Structures are given as structure tokens and as C-alpha cells.
Amino acid sequence: MRILVTGGAGFIGSHLVDALIEQGHEVVVLDDLSNGKREFIAGLEENPRFRFVQGSILDRPLVRQLLAECEIVYHLAAVLGVKNTVENPLKVIEGNIDGTRNILEIAWENRVKVIFASTSEIYGKNNELPFTEQSDRVLGPPHIHRWCYATAKALDEHICFAYADKGLPVTIVRFFNTYGPRQTSTQYGGVVPKFIVAALGRHDITVYGSGEQTRCFTFIDDVIGGLLPCMDPAFDKHAFNIGTTYRLTINELAAQIKRLTDSASSIVHIPYEAAYGPGYEDMQNRLPDISKAEGMLGYSPRTNMEQGLSKTIAWYKDNEGWRSA
């Protein structure tokens, strides 16, 4: 098949592209490199089944041209990150809602299957665990920008399901704290690379809030194992939680990374307000119910935290330049 991957030079996208090429597909990557890195796909540049296009999902003529050539699109391109959400809400709205609407409208014109990357953020601060795909969304007030990304992604899902009702083949995946090699440690990146970079550099490992909030971290290889089966038409008009059910506190994560890096770093705590401004809220707990993905997709996350963190730390040690990327 010929497959378009938006955001294909990013963390998750580049790993997905590797897997699709390995399966024998032709892959076109569309990425504006605002988050993605050309280096992550550089090893594929000479492959005749691979093509990279630098551009934006907001460029409708370009999206139309690329989707006319493809049978499936994995739509991973997004404006994400807590800092972005708090500081650039209009950028988050435009990049996520307008970009996704472009993909879906033009996919509908060409009858191209869409696999949409959503997020556990859509569940908000719902305290009823675990989250099933049918769980309610519980959010804070609209003037708190922290909820902007969750709202934008949920609206994206509404648009997906609306097109699915019209007959467009659409599958939605909701990621839960994906981590692994190539996840960079910029201010918009995830907590795992931030902690690893701090530990390797012997800097303070900074935890926001009490650190007793819990998360379920999912290694990138397991996430790709959940994404690949979604091409099957049997999973059209379905949403799936892609995560693990092993929960740990952010304090425990920091301590584990410190141990695995043999670091002398101190673990320090600062209030959320110091990082994100007044009114910021965080979800205290996240836990997915993955039984639907297990039963339908054959999804089976196999990488435990010790293994996944060790592989991620090794990547950072071997690629020192990405510690500040």
C-alpha cells in the first residue's frame, strides 16, 4: 500500500515509518519539522519506497496532492506539549483543528482511510479509573488554557466520527504517555526525556507538584504494535486506548531514572504555578482500560519500565547531541 504519514519525522511518526517500510509499504512523510527531525528519517532517504515532503497539514493544495496518491493516512501531525497549550492556545487550536479538518475533508474526497492519533488528555480530570473508550470527559473551565489541547483533540475526534458516519473509513487511537528513543527533551517534550537528560547531565531532576500523580508510560515499540493493525477495515469507526496498565508516580519515575543512570542529581519539586502560571491543573491519575485493543487489535504491550527506560537512556548516551535538541 501507499501510505501518507503526517508528522512522520517526529518521535512516534518516525518509528511508525520504519515499521511500515519494513512491512513493504510505500510511505510518504509530510512534516513541517516544527517538532520532527529530518535526522530521524535520514536512514530512509535512499529507499525507493520512501519520500519526504517538507510542508504543513494547513497547506490544502499540498495535502490534496499527497492524499490523491495514497490509500491510507496515519495522521500524527499535531501541535502538542503543555507549554504550547498554556502559552500558544491559538496555535494549538489552528494546528490541531484546522489541520485535522483538512486531512479529513480531503481524505473524504479521495476515499482514503484515516488513522487518527488522539490522546489520553481527552479524558481530562475524570477520577473514575480505568478509562474505557466510553468514559466521560471531565475538564476545567475554558479560560484555563491548560484544557485547550484536550478540547482540540476531542473536537478532532468528533469530526472523525462525523465523517465515519458518512462512510469514511476512520480509526482513532488514544496514546497514553508514549516514551522511547527519539523523544527529545525540548520544553515541549515529555517528562521521561527531561528526566533522563537532567540525570545524565548531573542537573536537578525537576518534578512539578507533589510528584504523587500517577501515569502509565508506554514504550514506543508497543505503541507501534498497536498502530499497525489499525489499517484493517474491520477496525473502522472504532477508538482504541493504546497504553499500559502499569502505574507509577512521577516521584517513582524520577527515582528509577536516577538509579538507571547512576546519577548524582537531586530530585527537586516546584509548584505547577512556577512552571505554567496561575490556575494550572494537572490530572492526578491516569489509567487506561486496554481490553478493547487487546481483544480486537491483538495489542499486547510487552516492554516493562526497566527495559524501556534502559533502552531510552542508552539512546541518549549514544546520541548526546539530542540532549539539548
ABEGO torsion letter per residue (X at the ends): XBBBBBGAABAAAAAAAAAAAAAGBBBBBBBAGAABBAAAAAAAAABAABBBBBEBAABAAAAAAAAAABABBBBABBBBEAAAAAABAAAAAAAAAAAAAAAAAAAAAAGBBBBBBBBAAAAEABABOBBBAABBBBBBBAABAAAAAAAAAAAAAAAAAAAAAAGBBBBBBBBBGBBEBGBBABAABBAAAAAAAAAAAGBBBBBBEAGABBBBBBBAAAAAAAAAAAABAAABGBBBBBBBABBBBAAAAAAAAAAAAGBABBBBBBBAAAAAEBGBBBBABBBBBAAAAAAAAGBBBABBAAAAAAAAAAAAAABAAAAAX
